[in-house]
Amino acid sequence: MPHERHEHEPLTSSDQELVLSSLERDQLAAAKKQPIPRRKLRGFEKFIFWSLRIYVLFMIAVVLYQVLAGAR
């Protein structure tokens, strides 16, 4: 007996493959054109992404400094 899905239960990858394989070409093309909404990030996830952004900016500054110092 198949597992019944709740309204907000995420699809597994095998479920997604089954759905995509059952669509016709024009249905699949239309489905791919649908925009995917942004994911709502929680506090810790936002902190991680902002930390990565700051790290990247810092490393760009370090590389620029090394390039300019090496050019002298």
N, C-alpha and C positions, 0 to 999 in steps of 0.2 A: 504494500500500500504506500503510495507516494507521501512524502512529507508535506504537510500543509504549511503554507507560508503565511506569516503575519504581515500586516500592511507595511511596516517599515523595516522588515528584515532584509539585510543586503543579499544580493544574488551571489552565489559562488561562481567561480570561473567556469565550471562545467555547465551551470545554468545559463550563463551568458553565451557560451559557445552554442548551446542548444537553440537559444532564441535567435542568434545571428544566423545560424545555418538554416533556420526555417523561413527566413525572410526572402522575398524575391529581390532581384537587383535594385529596382526602383525604390522598394521599401527600405532596403539597406542604405542606399544613397541618401534618402530622406532622413533616416535615423541618424546618420553620421553628420548631417547638417545641423542637427539640434544642438544649441549651445549647452555646455555643461556649467552649472552654476559653481561659483567659488565655494570652497569648503570653509566653514566657520572654524577658525582656529581657537584653541583654548589658550589660557595664559602661558603655560609652560612652552607650548609650541611657538607662540609668538616670541617668547624670550629666546628660544633657540634660533629662530630665523633672524631676529635682530642681531643676535651675537654673531651669526655667520656673516651678515652684511657688514658689520663693524670690522670683523676680521679681514674680510676681502678688501675693504677700503684701506686698512692698515697695511696689508701686504702690498697693495698697489703703491702706496707711499714708500715702502721699503725698497721695492724694485726700482721705482723712479729715482730714489736717492742713490742706489747702487749704480744705476746706469749713468747718472750725471756725475757721480764721483769717479767712475771709471773713465769717463770721457775727458777728464782733466789731465 
